[in-house]
Amino acid sequence: MRFILVLVMLFNICLIEHANSETINRVVAYVGNIAITLDDFKEELSKLREKMPDIKSEEVINILINKTILLKKARELFMEGRDEDIINSYIDLKIKSSIIIPENQVRQFYDENREKMNDRPYAAVRSEIEKYLFERELNKRLKEHIEEIKKDEDIKVIFMP
């Protein structure tokens, strides 16, 4: 009889422990003391797969690391708001504000790529060219900026999902 009571009590203890246990999210990577979790990875992957179905896990982790670094730097400047807004404001302040596309560069691009523009007049494509050159320069400088600030960060990828 005691044996049955002990078994029932052990069963109840196990049941209560299981009911009170919480799922711990696995860490995929660290940027300093900031953890990037498996849930973060899955969320980002689902967003990115809508636009880029062939994206690899390594690329998603690099994107999350870059976002985390930019967010950390933005918060050091006391920026507040939603994460995406903070990152965009930081990029505007640190990178976009210093990009100027000279008129001669726009004209040179037009002259070198006239056949791709179906011989449309310069005035008709000027703003498109300027926007393209601006985005190209932004991507170049953003990549350089991220690589520069990564040097000061302790980044550890724990596992690749």
N, C-alpha and C positions, 0 to 999 in steps of 0.2 A: 504494500500500500504506500509506504514512504517513497519507494522507487517511482511509482506513478506520479505522486505529488511533485517530486523533484523534476521529473521529465516535463510535467505540465508547466511548472514555474520556469524552467529553462526555455521551453517553447515560447512562453509569454514574454520573457526577457528578449529573446531573439526577435520576436515579432515587433515589440516596441522599438528596439534598436533599429530595425529595418525601416519602420515607419518614420522614425526621427532622422534617419540618415539623409544627407543631401548629396546631390550629384556634384562632383567637383569637376570643373572645366579644365581640360588638359591644356598646358602651355605649349605653344608651337615655337615661340621665339621671345627673346627679351631685347629691349632697347634700353640699356641702363637698368633701371629698376622697374620699368614698365613692361608688363607682360602682354603678349599678343596670344590670345587663346584660340582654341580650335573652333569655338563658336564665332569668333571674329573672322577667322579664315573662311568658314563655311558661308557666312553672310556676304563677305566680299566676293567670294568665288561665284555665288549665285548672281550677284549684280553684274559681275564682269562677263559671265558666260552668256548673258543676254546680248551683249555687244560683240564679244569675241569668244565664240564657242570652243576654239582650240587652245585657249590659254592654259598654260601649265601651272602646276602647284608652286613651283619655284618663282615664277613671275608674280603670282598672287602674294606670296610671302614678301617679296621685294617691294611690292606696292604698299603693303601694310607697314613694312619697316620704314619706307620713305614717308608715308603719311604720319606715322608716329613721331618721326624725327622733326618733321615740319610743324606738327602740332605742338611738340615740346618747345621748339624755338619760338613759336608764336606766343605761347603762354608765358615764356620768359619776358616777352615785351608787354605783358599784362593785357593781351587781347582776350576778349571774352565772346561767347556766343556758341552756336552750334559748331561742331568740329570742322565740317566742310567750309563754313563761312570763315572761321578763324584761319584755316589753311589758305583760302583764297585771298583774304586780306593780307596775310603775311607775304604771299607771292606778289600781290600788287605792290606792297611797300618795298620789299627787298629786291625784286627783279623787274617787274613790268615798268615801274616808274623810271628806270634808267635806260630803257630801250628806245632808241630813236632810229628810224629807218630813213636815211637820207634820200632825197629825190633822185640823185644820180644812181643810187643802188636799185631803185625801183625801175628807172629807165633802162639800166643795163640788163636787168632781168628780163624786161619786156623785149629788148633787142635780141637777146640770146634765145628767147623762147617764143618768138613771134609765130612760128608755124603751129605751135601747140595752142595758140590763142585764136586759131582760125582767121588770122589777119584782121581781127577786130581792132579798131583804133585804140591808141594808147589811153585816151581819156575814158573810154568805156571799161577798160580793165584795170586801170591804175589802182583803185581802191581794193580790188581783189588781190592784186599783186602785193600791195603794201600789207594787207592782212596776212597773206601767206608768209611773207618775209618776217613779219612780226612774230607769228606763231613759231616759225622755224628758229628764230633767235631766242625766243622765250624758252622753247624746249631745250635748246643747247645750254643756255645759262642756268636753267633750273637743274639740269642734270649735273653741271659743274658744281653748282651750289650744294646740292645734296651730297655729292661725292666729297666735297670739302668738309661739310659738317659731320659726315659719317666718320671722318678720321678721329674726331673727338668723342665718339660714342662707343660704348661697349655693347656690341651687337652679338647675340648668340642665337643661332637657330638650333632649337632642341630636337625637332624632328620634322620631316617633310611629309605632310598628309598625302 
